Amino acid sequence: MFGSIGVPELVMIFIIALLLFGPKQLPHLGRTLGRALAEFKRASNDLQRTLEEEVRAEELRAVGQEVREATHLPHVLAVEEQDKQDRGARNSFPTHDDRDSGAAEKAGGSRA
């Protein structure tokens, strides 16, 4: 019943509006109706754009969560912890240079 409006329907609407509002107010009524339709179209486009941006943002959040979960695997953490322990163990043992300087200090201290 309310399908697309053809030319005969538009002519009938125009004649009824002309009879109801008169020729002086018809241009003002047309401008007001045009502005209202333009504002409605602008608002619907903004809503659509906002929804699309939110969908993209949610997809990015989901991908970010997958990446975080993939990088926090137990074996990855275990290897990182082992590396830290190995570095700490290497730093706690005296090096060859440290042992030589300690021996020189002992030798120098016993002579004095």
C-alpha positions as CSV (number, residue, x, y, z in Angstrom):
1,M,0.0,0.0,0.0
2,F,2.8,2.5,0.9
3,G,5.3,1.4,-1.8
4,S,7.2,3.8,-4.0
5,I,5.5,7.0,-4.8
6,G,5.1,7.7,-8.5
7,V,4.5,10.9,-10.5
8,P,0.6,10.7,-10.2
9,E,0.9,10.5,-6.4
10,L,3.3,13.4,-6.2
11,V,1.0,15.6,-8.3
12,M,-2.0,14.7,-6.1
13,I,0.1,15.6,-2.9
14,F,1.1,18.9,-4.5
15,I,-2.5,19.8,-5.4
16,I,-3.7,19.0,-1.8
17,A,-0.9,21.0,-0.3
18,L,-1.6,23.9,-2.6
19,L,-5.3,23.9,-1.5
20,L,-4.5,23.5,2.2
21,F,-1.6,26.0,2.6
22,G,-2.1,28.4,-0.4
23,P,0.5,29.6,-3.0
24,K,2.2,32.0,-0.6
25,Q,3.2,29.5,2.1
26,L,4.0,26.5,-0.2
27,P,7.6,27.6,-0.9
28,H,8.3,28.1,2.8
29,L,6.8,24.7,3.6
30,G,8.9,23.1,0.9
31,R,12.1,24.6,2.2
32,T,11.3,23.6,5.8
33,L,10.5,20.0,4.6
34,G,13.7,19.9,2.6
35,R,15.8,21.1,5.6
36,A,14.2,18.5,7.8
37,L,14.8,15.7,5.4
38,A,18.5,16.8,4.9
39,E,19.0,16.9,8.7
40,F,17.4,13.4,9.0
41,K,19.7,12.1,6.3
42,R,22.8,13.7,7.9
43,A,21.9,12.2,11.3
44,S,21.3,8.7,9.9
45,N,24.7,8.9,8.1
46,D,26.4,9.9,11.3
47,L,24.7,7.1,13.2
48,Q,25.8,4.6,10.5
49,R,29.4,5.9,10.5
50,T,29.5,5.7,14.3
51,L,28.2,2.1,14.3
52,E,30.8,1.1,11.7
53,E,33.6,2.7,13.7
54,E,32.5,0.8,16.8
55,V,32.4,-2.5,15.0
56,R,36.0,-1.8,13.7
57,A,37.1,-0.8,17.2
58,E,35.6,-4.0,18.6
59,E,37.3,-6.1,16.0
60,L,40.7,-4.4,16.8
61,R,40.1,-5.1,20.5
62,A,39.4,-8.8,19.8
63,V,42.6,-9.1,17.7
64,G,44.6,-7.3,20.4
65,Q,43.3,-9.7,23.0
66,E,44.2,-12.7,20.8
67,V,47.8,-11.3,20.4
68,R,48.1,-10.8,24.2
69,E,46.9,-14.3,24.8
70,A,49.3,-15.7,22.2
71,T,52.3,-13.9,23.7
72,H,51.5,-15.1,27.3
73,L,51.9,-18.8,26.7
74,P,53.5,-20.6,29.7
75,H,56.4,-22.0,27.7
76,V,57.3,-18.5,26.5
77,L,57.3,-17.2,30.0
78,A,59.3,-20.2,31.3
79,V,62.0,-19.5,28.6
80,E,62.1,-15.8,29.5
81,E,62.5,-16.6,33.2
82,Q,65.2,-19.1,32.5
83,D,67.1,-16.5,30.5
84,K,66.8,-14.0,33.4
85,Q,68.1,-16.6,35.8
86,D,71.0,-17.5,33.5
87,R,72.0,-13.8,33.1
88,G,71.8,-13.4,36.9
89,A,73.9,-16.5,37.5
90,R,76.5,-15.3,35.1
91,N,76.7,-11.9,36.8
92,S,77.1,-13.4,40.3
93,F,80.2,-15.5,39.5
94,P,83.6,-13.7,39.5
95,T,85.1,-13.3,36.1
96,H,88.7,-14.2,35.3
97,D,89.7,-10.6,35.8
98,D,88.1,-10.4,39.2
99,R,90.0,-13.5,40.3
100,D,93.3,-12.1,39.2
101,S,92.8,-8.8,40.9
102,G,91.8,-10.5,44.1
103,A,95.0,-12.6,44.0
104,A,97.1,-9.5,43.5
105,E,95.5,-7.8,46.4
106,K,96.1,-10.8,48.7
107,A,99.7,-11.0,47.5
108,G,100.2,-7.3,48.0
109,G,98.5,-7.3,51.4
110,S,100.7,-10.1,52.7
111,R,103.9,-8.2,51.7
112,A,102.9,-5.1,53.6
